[in-house]
Amino acid sequence: MISTTQQTSIRDRFQPIVTLVEMAQRLVRAFAQPSIVQAVVRLALAVPFWKSGILKWDGFLQLNDTAITLFTDEFMLHLPGGPYAYPAPVTMAFLSGAAEITFPVLLVLGFATRFAATGLLFMTLIVELTVPDGWPIHITWAAMALSLMAWGPGKLSIDHWLARWFGRRAA
């Protein structure tokens, strides 16, 4: 059995470590504010889609040949009529390219965030169907999109400012 003085002595020896751990926790909480985390998640989800989208265009509303070839020969997930029905690959390439530019911009701004995250989640599911070996990355995209859909964009967003302006509960 340990005496009271021995317990106090043990507690005193570990007190500097306990104090250090508590200080570290306060520091982490100070930097990992939910609004900052949500802004970082928005940016992290936007980047890969933006990079992919920017590669599909040669100019304003001008798809490049590579984008059309990808949707004609590789992705093979098209509208009814089969993968080679003329407008399907071009239409899908255009819609994908437009979404990969629009949704990331909305996310970075924090404007229509839940809508943009839902769109990117849907695109992630389509990408997973066409490139199943990429699941380790796709699941992280899905997790980020789902977190934004569930908890919103945070205080560092246009959505939050608009909610406050119109007197609604901020997302």
Backbone torsions as a table, in degrees:
resi	resn	phi	psi	omega
1	MET	NA	142.9	-178.8
2	ILE	-97.5	132.0	179.6
3	SER	-77.2	165.8	-180.0
4	THR	-61.3	-40.0	179.0
5	THR	-67.2	-34.6	177.2
6	GLN	-68.5	-40.6	178.1
7	GLN	-61.4	-44.4	179.0
8	THR	-62.5	-41.3	179.7
9	SER	-63.5	-43.7	178.5
10	ILE	-64.1	-44.9	179.3
11	ARG	-60.3	-42.9	179.5
12	ASP	-62.6	-37.2	179.9
13	ARG	-66.9	-35.5	-177.3
14	PHE	-90.6	-7.0	-177.3
15	GLN	-57.9	-42.4	178.1
16	PRO	-61.5	-36.2	179.0
17	ILE	-69.1	-44.0	178.4
18	VAL	-60.2	-44.3	179.0
19	THR	-61.8	-42.9	179.3
20	LEU	-63.0	-43.8	178.6
21	VAL	-63.2	-41.9	178.6
22	GLU	-64.3	-40.1	177.2
23	MET	-64.3	-41.9	178.8
24	ALA	-62.4	-41.9	178.2
25	GLN	-62.5	-42.4	177.9
26	ARG	-63.2	-40.4	179.3
27	LEU	-64.1	-44.7	178.5
28	VAL	-62.0	-45.7	178.8
29	ARG	-61.4	-34.3	179.6
30	ALA	-66.7	-38.4	-178.6
31	PHE	-85.7	-29.9	-175.9
32	ALA	-97.2	50.1	176.0
33	GLN	-65.2	139.7	-178.2
34	PRO	-52.3	-39.8	-179.2
35	SER	-66.1	-37.5	177.3
36	ILE	-68.4	-43.2	179.2
37	VAL	-60.5	-45.4	-179.5
38	GLN	-64.5	-38.0	177.2
39	ALA	-64.9	-40.8	178.4
40	VAL	-66.0	-40.6	177.9
41	VAL	-62.8	-42.3	178.0
42	ARG	-59.3	-45.5	179.9
43	LEU	-66.0	-44.1	-178.3
44	ALA	-62.8	-36.3	178.0
45	LEU	-75.8	-33.8	-177.9
46	ALA	-68.9	-38.1	-171.4
47	VAL	-58.0	-53.4	-176.8
48	PRO	-64.4	-34.8	179.3
49	PHE	-71.7	-40.0	176.8
50	TRP	-60.3	-47.4	-179.6
51	LYS	-59.7	-42.7	178.4
52	SER	-66.0	-43.4	-178.0
53	GLY	-65.9	-39.6	-176.5
54	ILE	-66.1	-26.3	179.3
55	LEU	-76.0	-12.7	-177.3
56	LYS	-87.6	-7.3	-172.2
57	TRP	-117.1	142.9	173.1
58	ASP	-104.3	-11.8	179.8
59	GLY	178.7	-171.6	-178.0
60	PHE	-62.0	116.8	-179.1
61	LEU	56.4	24.6	178.0
62	GLN	-113.3	100.2	176.7
63	LEU	-66.9	144.7	175.3
64	ASN	-88.6	165.6	-176.5
65	ASP	-64.0	-33.0	-179.2
66	THR	-62.2	-41.7	179.9
67	ALA	-62.1	-45.2	-179.9
68	ILE	-65.7	-41.0	178.5
69	THR	-62.3	-41.6	177.8
70	LEU	-56.7	-45.5	-176.8
71	PHE	-78.8	-20.0	177.9
72	THR	-84.7	-43.8	-170.8
73	ASP	-105.6	-28.5	-172.0
74	GLU	-109.4	-49.5	-171.8
75	PHE	-73.3	-34.5	172.7
76	MET	49.0	27.7	177.7
77	LEU	-122.3	94.2	-170.7
78	HIS	-127.7	-177.7	178.8
79	LEU	-70.5	164.8	178.0
80	PRO	-53.4	147.2	-177.3
81	GLY	115.4	-3.2	177.1
82	GLY	94.3	162.5	-175.6
83	PRO	-68.2	-17.9	-176.7
84	TYR	-109.4	5.8	175.1
85	ALA	-63.0	126.7	-164.4
86	TYR	-46.4	-60.7	-171.3
87	PRO	-70.9	-19.9	-173.6
88	ALA	-58.5	-54.3	-178.8
89	PRO	-62.9	-40.1	-179.7
90	VAL	-68.1	-42.4	178.7
91	THR	-63.2	-46.3	-179.8
92	MET	-64.8	-39.7	178.0
93	ALA	-63.7	-42.3	180.0
94	PHE	-65.1	-48.5	-179.6
95	LEU	-62.0	-42.3	179.1
96	SER	-63.5	-47.5	179.9
97	GLY	-62.0	-41.4	179.1
98	ALA	-66.0	-42.6	179.9
99	ALA	-66.8	-37.6	-178.8
100	GLU	-70.7	-13.9	174.2
101	ILE	-96.9	-44.2	-174.5
102	THR	-70.5	-51.4	-176.2
103	PHE	-60.9	-43.9	177.4
104	PRO	-61.9	-37.2	177.4
105	VAL	-63.1	-44.4	178.1
106	LEU	-60.5	-41.5	179.7
107	LEU	-63.5	-46.8	-177.8
108	VAL	-61.5	-39.7	178.2
109	LEU	-74.7	-21.1	-175.0
110	GLY	72.4	37.2	-178.3
111	PHE	-116.9	124.9	-175.4
112	ALA	54.9	43.2	-171.5
113	THR	-61.5	-47.0	-178.8
114	ARG	-64.2	-37.8	175.9
115	PHE	-62.5	-48.5	-179.5
116	ALA	-63.7	-41.4	178.9
117	ALA	-64.8	-38.0	177.0
118	THR	-64.1	-43.0	177.0
119	GLY	-60.6	-43.0	-179.9
120	LEU	-71.9	-30.7	174.1
121	LEU	-64.7	-44.6	177.9
122	PHE	-60.8	-44.1	178.0
123	MET	-63.3	-38.5	178.0
124	THR	-61.2	-41.6	178.8
125	LEU	-63.8	-39.8	177.9
126	ILE	-65.7	-44.1	178.6
127	VAL	-60.5	-41.3	179.6
128	GLU	-62.4	-36.6	177.5
129	LEU	-67.0	-32.7	-177.3
130	THR	-92.1	-24.7	179.8
131	VAL	-133.4	73.2	-173.0
132	PRO	-66.0	-22.7	179.6
133	ASP	-72.0	-10.9	-179.6
134	GLY	-88.7	13.6	-173.5
135	TRP	-56.0	-33.9	179.9
136	PRO	-61.6	-33.7	177.2
137	ILE	-81.9	-40.8	-178.0
138	HIS	-62.0	-35.9	-179.6
139	ILE	-68.6	-31.1	175.9
140	THR	-70.7	-38.8	175.7
141	TRP	-61.5	-44.1	-179.8
142	ALA	-62.3	-42.4	179.7
143	ALA	-63.0	-41.1	178.5
144	MET	-65.7	-43.6	179.4
145	ALA	-62.8	-44.6	179.3
146	LEU	-63.0	-38.2	179.3
147	SER	-66.0	-38.3	177.7
148	LEU	-69.5	-36.5	177.5
149	MET	-66.1	-37.9	-176.7
150	ALA	-77.8	-45.8	-171.2
151	TRP	-109.1	-3.8	176.8
152	GLY	79.5	-174.9	-172.1
153	PRO	-83.4	-15.1	-176.9
154	GLY	90.7	179.8	-174.9
155	LYS	-74.5	-21.1	-179.8
156	LEU	-90.9	60.8	-176.0
157	SER	-152.5	156.6	174.6
158	ILE	-65.7	-38.3	178.2
159	ASP	-55.0	-45.1	-179.7
160	HIS	-63.9	-45.9	-179.5
161	TRP	-63.9	-39.7	177.6
162	LEU	-65.5	-40.7	178.2
163	ALA	-61.2	-42.4	178.6
164	ARG	-67.2	-40.3	-179.2
165	TRP	-61.0	-41.6	-178.7
166	PHE	-90.6	7.9	174.6
167	GLY	72.8	21.7	177.7
168	ARG	-96.4	164.2	175.9
169	ARG	-64.2	128.2	-177.3
170	ALA	-70.1	143.3	179.8
171	ALA	-82.4	NA	NA
